[in-house]
Amino acid sequence: MALLTMGLTGCGGAVGAGTTAVRTTAAESRAPAGETTPATTPATTPATTPATTPATTPATSAPTSAPPTGPNVSGCFTERDGKIFTHVRGLPGVIAGDGPVGVVISYERRGTVCSWRPLSDRLVAAGYRVLLYARDAGLLPEDGAVAMGKRLAKEKGVERLFLVGGSIGATASVPAAERLGAEVAGVVALSGEIDEGDAAALTVPLLQIGSEHDSYGGAASMRATEAAATKSPDNQVLIIPGESLHASALLGSPHAAKVLDTVVAFMDRHKG
């Protein structure tokens, strides 16, 4: 019997940008070792060879798609997925979906919008309007999240917003929510290490998701934030036991379905 093998290809086609000076906050200085240097160009996922290919079968190259030539974000989102826009220094972003409740996703340092596609697709299917953007290394993550929140709020038909972040993007989303004010319906933080003062000031629902042994935004950090966020009307924590998965890695793990279900249920409960 012939064995069929399938090659998996990662997201490609990064959008380049010039180098700018970087300001560092206390929260950023505590970021995981893999996230300490900002990057405006997402890394390319290395190709892998399926282990199930028999030794007697001639090696073949996995089929690849040509990188998009038109407007796109990191080669992962094109105009077929939503409205492509540009912000500071010509960096790209995308707004997918057309629902009345918007979601701004801010990824982890050295991250890419590609790894957040599972969450974006799920939210669009659930009726949300999702904005993802290539982050500018010259802006504080909090300022970037605020700018994107204001941009999405101006879209026709958008009534409320959620801020979602991974790692430093999660850390920044909490103070960004306070700055944006009443239009924010809630915050979802994946593997964020949130300042207790920021948590204490938060007045909207908060969902924290992370893994037990993560060195940044792990169980101890999430419990401290939970205890500090006394003004949050719904203060929810999901800890994946026995794991050290960080931020968007949760979305590609065996726990992805639970994570996505929890996020959608939280947003559905508070979208108004």
TORFI-241821 format. One record per residue (C-alpha): chain; x negated, y, z negated; residue number from 1; residue in one letter. Coordinates in steps of 0.001 Angstrom, whole numbers. Layout:
BEGIN
['A' [X Y Z] NUM 'a']
...
This chain:
BEGIN
['A' [0 0 0] 1 'm']
['A' [-1245 3447 840] 2 'a']
['A' [-1795 5800 -2087] 3 'l']
['A' [-596 9337 -1577] 4 'l']
['A' [-2651 12004 -3264] 5 't']
['A' [-1723 15615 -3753] 6 'm']
['A' [-4176 18488 -4259] 7 'g']
['A' [-3323 21303 -6567] 8 'l']
['A' [-4371 24764 -5540] 9 't']
['A' [-4675 27696 -7938] 10 'g']
['A' [-3707 31307 -7415] 11 'c']
['A' [-6168 33143 -5207] 12 'g']
['A' [-6715 36451 -3481] 13 'g']
['A' [-7601 38962 -6207] 14 'a']
['A' [-7137 42672 -5697] 15 'v']
['A' [-10388 44486 -6356] 16 'g']
['A' [-10866 47781 -8171] 17 'a']
['A' [-13675 50130 -9091] 18 'g']
['A' [-15382 50076 -12449] 19 't']
['A' [-14307 52592 -15067] 20 't']
['A' [-15354 53444 -18600] 21 'a']
['A' [-13624 51332 -21235] 22 'v']
['A' [-12366 52553 -24590] 23 'r']
['A' [-12299 49900 -27303] 24 't']
['A' [-9845 49725 -30167] 25 't']
['A' [-10279 47793 -33402] 26 'a']
['A' [-7798 45196 -32182] 27 'a']
['A' [-9718 44740 -28921] 28 'e']
['A' [-12980 44233 -30788] 29 's']
['A' [-11391 41201 -32473] 30 'r']
['A' [-10312 39670 -29154] 31 'a']
['A' [-11357 36066 -28410] 32 'p']
['A' [-14832 35535 -27033] 33 'a']
['A' [-13444 34857 -23558] 34 'g']
['A' [-11623 38172 -23540] 35 'e']
['A' [-14176 40671 -24808] 36 't']
['A' [-15061 42107 -21394] 37 't']
['A' [-12234 43709 -19396] 38 'p']
['A' [-11809 42613 -15817] 39 'a']
['A' [-9699 44228 -13119] 40 't']
['A' [-10280 41372 -10676] 41 't']
['A' [-8679 38050 -11730] 42 'p']
['A' [-10907 34999 -11687] 43 'a']
['A' [-10277 32367 -9031] 44 't']
['A' [-9114 28969 -10241] 45 't']
['A' [-11701 26292 -9322] 46 'p']
['A' [-10560 23570 -6961] 47 'a']
['A' [-10249 20048 -8334] 48 't']
['A' [-10405 16623 -6662] 49 't']
['A' [-7663 14128 -7633] 50 'p']
['A' [-9149 11279 -9683] 51 'a']
['A' [-6727 8746 -8145] 52 't']
['A' [-8273 8845 -4644] 53 't']
['A' [-9635 5312 -3857] 54 'p']
['A' [-13362 5082 -3147] 55 'a']
['A' [-12654 3505 268] 56 't']
['A' [-10486 6397 1399] 57 't']
['A' [-12340 9082 3390] 58 'p']
['A' [-12545 12375 1485] 59 'a']
['A' [-10150 15013 2727] 60 't']
['A' [-9828 18663 1840] 61 's']
['A' [-6737 19729 -67] 62 'a']
['A' [-4446 21880 2073] 63 'p']
['A' [-4937 25546 1403] 64 't']
['A' [-2781 28533 2174] 65 's']
['A' [-4278 31603 3762] 66 'a']
['A' [-4436 34497 1290] 67 'p']
['A' [-1706 37056 1883] 68 'p']
['A' [-2724 39954 4092] 69 't']
['A' [86 42305 3133] 70 'g']
['A' [833 44013 -191] 71 'p']
['A' [346 41555 -3039] 72 'n']
['A' [-715 41179 -6669] 73 'v']
['A' [-3726 38887 -7098] 74 's']
['A' [-2518 36763 -4187] 75 'g']
['A' [221 35311 -6413] 76 'c']
['A' [3069 37750 -5838] 77 'f']
['A' [3988 39206 -2439] 78 't']
['A' [6891 41199 -1057] 79 'e']
['A' [8823 37942 -811] 80 'r']
['A' [8797 37824 -4625] 81 'd']
['A' [9808 41406 -5301] 82 'g']
['A' [8912 45056 -4896] 83 'k']
['A' [5151 45661 -4759] 84 'i']
['A' [4006 48988 -6179] 85 'f']
['A' [713 50658 -7056] 86 't']
['A' [-283 52541 -10170] 87 'h']
['A' [-3546 54084 -11410] 88 'v']
['A' [-6492 53795 -8985] 89 'r']
['A' [-4281 51937 -6517] 90 'g']
['A' [-3931 48830 -8691] 91 'l']
['A' [-914 46713 -7747] 92 'p']
['A' [2132 45489 -9606] 93 'g']
['A' [5377 43713 -8771] 94 'v']
['A' [8965 44006 -9935] 95 'i']
['A' [10813 40725 -9407] 96 'a']
['A' [14515 40105 -9913] 97 'g']
['A' [17357 42599 -10131] 98 'd']
['A' [18984 42140 -13527] 99 'g']
['A' [19977 44984 -15877] 100 'p']
['A' [17449 43960 -18539] 101 'v']
['A' [13799 44484 -17731] 102 'g']
['A' [10730 42635 -18996] 103 'v']
['A' [7184 44014 -18911] 104 'v']
['A' [4475 41334 -19101] 105 'i']
['A' [963 42360 -20185] 106 's']
['A' [-1578 39572 -19807] 107 'y']
['A' [-4655 38682 -21850] 108 'e']
['A' [-8097 40136 -21179] 109 'r']
['A' [-9829 38310 -18320] 110 'r']
['A' [-6367 37023 -17513] 111 'g']
['A' [-4347 37207 -14315] 112 't']
['A' [-718 37618 -13365] 113 'v']
['A' [-968 34191 -11723] 114 'c']
['A' [-956 32318 -15033] 115 's']
['A' [2220 34128 -16102] 116 'w']
['A' [4179 33053 -13033] 117 'r']
['A' [5992 30217 -14889] 118 'p']
['A' [7456 32721 -17344] 119 'l']
['A' [8262 35281 -14655] 120 's']
['A' [10073 32737 -12488] 121 'd']
['A' [12062 31423 -15429] 122 'r']
['A' [13111 34918 -16513] 123 'l']
['A' [14110 35965 -12988] 124 'v']
['A' [16205 32801 -12696] 125 'a']
['A' [17851 33725 -16009] 126 'a']
['A' [18849 37132 -14644] 127 'g']
['A' [16051 39379 -15903] 128 'y']
['A' [14031 41930 -13940] 129 'r']
['A' [10326 41302 -14490] 130 'v']
['A' [7366 43636 -14019] 131 'l']
['A' [3813 42261 -13867] 132 'l']
['A' [795 44412 -13102] 133 'y']
['A' [-2949 44314 -12591] 134 'a']
['A' [-4312 45964 -15711] 135 'r']
['A' [-6576 49002 -15507] 136 'd']
['A' [-9748 48492 -17535] 137 'a']
['A' [-9977 52235 -18118] 138 'g']
['A' [-6689 52345 -20058] 139 'l']
['A' [-6003 51116 -23551] 140 'l']
['A' [-3703 48060 -23282] 141 'p']
['A' [-1084 49884 -25351] 142 'e']
['A' [-1083 52838 -22949] 143 'd']
['A' [-742 50489 -19994] 144 'g']
['A' [2243 48717 -21557] 145 'a']
['A' [3921 52062 -22305] 146 'v']
['A' [3347 53309 -18750] 147 'a']
['A' [4797 50128 -17257] 148 'm']
['A' [7764 50258 -19641] 149 'g']
['A' [8555 53796 -18524] 150 'k']
['A' [8202 52790 -14866] 151 'r']
['A' [10559 49826 -15201] 152 'l']
['A' [13086 51845 -17216] 153 'a']
['A' [13417 54236 -14256] 154 'k']
['A' [14442 51431 -11882] 155 'e']
['A' [18077 51710 -10832] 156 'k']
['A' [20313 49538 -12986] 157 'g']
['A' [17782 48790 -15765] 158 'v']
['A' [19436 49389 -19134] 159 'e']
['A' [17081 47850 -21709] 160 'r']
['A' [13553 46428 -21920] 161 'l']
['A' [11610 43622 -23518] 162 'f']
['A' [7842 43795 -23887] 163 'l']
['A' [5986 40503 -23544] 164 'v']
['A' [2254 40157 -24066] 165 'g']
['A' [-495 37583 -24285] 166 'g']
['A' [-3416 37999 -26710] 167 's']
['A' [-4521 41655 -26574] 168 'i']
['A' [-1430 42297 -24439] 169 'g']
['A' [683 40951 -27301] 170 'a']
['A' [-1243 42973 -29872] 171 't']
['A' [-612 46140 -27850] 172 'a']
['A' [3054 45435 -27125] 173 's']
['A' [4152 46052 -30722] 174 'v']
['A' [2972 49689 -31017] 175 'p']
['A' [4015 50214 -27379] 176 'a']
['A' [7559 49190 -28314] 177 'a']
['A' [7637 51784 -31082] 178 'e']
['A' [6448 54475 -28677] 179 'r']
['A' [9081 53585 -26070] 180 'l']
['A' [11853 53796 -28645] 181 'g']
['A' [15498 52796 -28422] 182 'a']
['A' [15358 51400 -24886] 183 'e']
['A' [13303 48420 -26149] 184 'v']
['A' [15405 45389 -27050] 185 'a']
['A' [12579 43283 -28492] 186 'g']
['A' [8978 42097 -28345] 187 'v']
['A' [7584 38656 -27500] 188 'v']
['A' [3969 38106 -28578] 189 'a']
['A' [2025 35056 -27408] 190 'l']
['A' [-1193 34588 -29411] 191 's']
['A' [-1288 38194 -30536] 192 'g']
['A' [-3178 39466 -33573] 193 'e']
['A' [-884 42280 -34628] 194 'i']
['A' [-1944 45039 -36984] 195 'd']
['A' [85 44809 -40195] 196 'e']
['A' [811 48542 -40093] 197 'g']
['A' [2208 48208 -36574] 198 'd']
['A' [4248 45204 -37680] 199 'a']
['A' [5624 47104 -40680] 200 'a']
['A' [6785 49941 -38397] 201 'a']
['A' [8533 47657 -35902] 202 'l']
['A' [12316 48059 -35908] 203 't']
['A' [13260 45706 -33048] 204 'v']
['A' [13427 41888 -32919] 205 'p']
['A' [10055 40125 -32762] 206 'l']
['A' [9236 36641 -31483] 207 'l']
['A' [5719 35332 -32078] 208 'q']
['A' [4507 32173 -30357] 209 'i']
['A' [1084 30620 -30777] 210 'g']
['A' [-829 27496 -31674] 211 's']
['A' [-1935 26483 -35133] 212 'e']
['A' [-5707 26494 -34634] 213 'h']
['A' [-6097 29425 -32231] 214 'd']
['A' [-8930 31672 -33443] 215 's']
['A' [-7034 34802 -32337] 216 'y']
['A' [-3343 35031 -33078] 217 'g']
['A' [-3197 31643 -34782] 218 'g']
['A' [-947 30447 -37602] 219 'a']
['A' [-2423 32598 -40386] 220 'a']
['A' [-2247 35769 -38298] 221 's']
['A' [1332 35104 -37213] 222 'm']
['A' [2465 34450 -40787] 223 'r']
['A' [828 37694 -41955] 224 'a']
['A' [2638 39610 -39220] 225 't']
['A' [5893 37885 -40081] 226 'e']
['A' [5531 38971 -43710] 227 'a']
['A' [4720 42561 -42727] 228 'a']
['A' [7521 43009 -40180] 229 'a']
['A' [10204 43600 -42796] 230 't']
['A' [12152 46097 -40644] 231 'k']
['A' [12495 43729 -37712] 232 's']
['A' [16115 42506 -37612] 233 'p']
['A' [15097 39123 -36176] 234 'd']
['A' [11582 38034 -37078] 235 'n']
['A' [10950 34642 -35462] 236 'q']
['A' [7788 32515 -35336] 237 'v']
['A' [7055 29415 -33259] 238 'l']
['A' [3779 27686 -34137] 239 'i']
['A' [2601 24774 -31967] 240 'i']
['A' [1016 22381 -34477] 241 'p']
['A' [-2437 20847 -34009] 242 'g']
['A' [-3318 22953 -30932] 243 'e']
['A' [-5684 25817 -30095] 244 's']
['A' [-4010 26872 -26837] 245 'l']
['A' [-4294 30594 -26221] 246 'h']
['A' [-1767 32954 -24632] 247 'a']
['A' [-852 31893 -21053] 248 's']
['A' [-2483 28482 -21606] 249 'a']
['A' [711 27666 -23499] 250 'l']
['A' [2641 28030 -20232] 251 'l']
['A' [590 25340 -18508] 252 'g']
['A' [602 22915 -21421] 253 's']
['A' [2905 20021 -22407] 254 'p']
['A' [4584 22547 -24715] 255 'h']
['A' [5574 24877 -21858] 256 'a']
['A' [9240 23863 -21753] 257 'a']
['A' [9665 24541 -25466] 258 'k']
['A' [7897 27891 -25184] 259 'v']
['A' [9966 29014 -22190] 260 'l']
['A' [13233 27839 -23739] 261 'd']
['A' [12428 29738 -26938] 262 't']
['A' [11608 32961 -25076] 263 'v']
['A' [14772 32878 -22957] 264 'v']
['A' [16979 32038 -25951] 265 'a']
['A' [15456 34932 -27928] 266 'f']
['A' [15996 37412 -25095] 267 'm']
['A' [19523 36193 -24366] 268 'd']
['A' [20358 36743 -28030] 269 'r']
['A' [19117 40338 -28094] 270 'h']
['A' [19585 41716 -24579] 271 'k']
['A' [22797 43475 -25629] 272 'g']
